[in-house]
């Protein structure tokens, strides 16, 4: 290969690499991936999240479990929670048992306290 061929070959490789990097950057922006620099640049992102939200994410609570947890913290019995959410009392109980397992607690008081509601 002569020098001109090598230069063309390297140029094509650099162009391909640049395109791959651009696609990766666009893909990450589309997915909502935040780099440390972008998080630090907007302090509202960090300070607007309360301990309740952080703990719900930490323990992988579902939206329905969070709804039930809020009603439990208000002191509602399972029967009333079931009525308000249009589900059975058994379903409420199952969600609560799942939360107990996820959060590693044995009663509702511990659950509410560990998540940070009251």
C-alpha positions in Angstrom: 0.0 0.0 0.0 1.2 3.5 -0.8 0.9 6.4 1.6 -2.2 7.9 -0.1 -4.1 4.6 0.3 -3.2 4.4 4.0 -4.3 8.0 4.6 -7.7 7.2 2.9 -8.1 4.0 4.9 -7.3 5.8 8.2 -9.7 8.6 7.3 -12.5 6.2 6.7 -11.8 4.4 10.0 -11.8 7.8 11.9 -15.1 8.7 10.2 -16.7 5.4 11.2 -15.5 5.8 14.8 -16.9 9.4 14.9 -20.3 8.2 13.7 -20.4 5.4 16.3 -19.6 7.9 19.0 -22.3 10.3 17.8 -24.9 7.5 17.7 -24.0 6.4 21.2 -24.3 10.0 22.5 -27.7 10.4 20.9 -28.9 7.0 22.1 -27.9 7.9 25.7 -29.6 11.3 25.5 -32.8 9.6 24.2 -32.7 7.1 27.1 -32.4 9.9 29.6 -29.0 8.8 30.8 -27.4 11.5 32.9 -23.7 11.9 33.2 -22.2 13.2 36.5 -21.4 16.6 34.9 -25.1 17.2 33.9 -26.4 16.2 37.3 -23.9 18.6 39.1 -24.8 21.4 36.7 -28.5 21.4 37.8 -28.7 21.2 41.6 -32.5 21.2 41.5 -32.3 17.6 40.2 -30.7 16.4 43.4 -32.4 18.5 46.0 -35.9 18.1 44.7 -35.8 14.3 45.5 -37.0 13.6 49.0 -36.0 10.6 51.2 -39.4 9.0 50.6 -38.8 8.9 46.8 -35.3 7.8 47.2 -36.3 4.9 49.5 -39.1 3.9 47.2 -36.6 3.6 44.3 -34.0 1.9 46.5 -36.5 -0.8 47.5 -38.0 -1.1 44.0 -41.5 -0.4 45.2 -44.2 -0.4 42.4 -46.6 2.5 41.9 -49.4 0.5 43.4 -47.3 -0.4 46.4 -46.5 3.3 46.9 -50.2 4.1 46.8 -51.0 1.5 49.4 -48.1 2.6 51.5 -49.4 6.1 51.6 -52.8 4.9 52.7 -51.3 2.7 55.3 -49.4 5.7 56.7 -52.7 7.5 56.9 -53.9 4.8 59.2 -56.4 3.2 56.9 -57.3 -0.5 57.4 -56.8 -3.0 54.5 -60.6 -3.1 53.8 -60.8 0.6 53.3 -57.7 0.7 51.2 -59.1 -2.0 49.0 -62.4 -0.1 48.6 -60.6 3.1 47.7 -58.4 1.4 45.1 -61.1 -0.9 43.8 -59.1 -4.1 44.5 -59.7 -6.9 46.9 -58.5 -6.9 50.5 -56.5 -10.0 49.7 -54.7 -8.0 46.9 -53.8 -5.3 49.4 -52.5 -7.9 51.8 -50.4 -9.4 49.0 -48.9 -6.0 48.1 -48.1 -5.3 51.8 -46.4 -8.7 52.1 -44.3 -8.0 49.0 -43.3 -4.6 50.5 -42.3 -6.4 53.8 -40.1 -8.7 51.8 -38.5 -5.9 49.7 -37.9 -3.6 52.7 -37.0 -6.4 55.1 -39.5 -5.5 57.8 -42.1 -7.4 59.8 -44.9 -4.9 60.4 -46.5 -1.8 59.0 -45.0 0.6 61.5 -41.5 -0.5 60.6 -42.4 -0.3 56.9 -43.7 3.3 57.1 -40.7 4.3 59.3 -38.1 2.7 57.1 -39.4 4.3 53.9 -39.6 7.7 55.6 -43.2 8.6 55.5 -43.6 9.4 59.2 
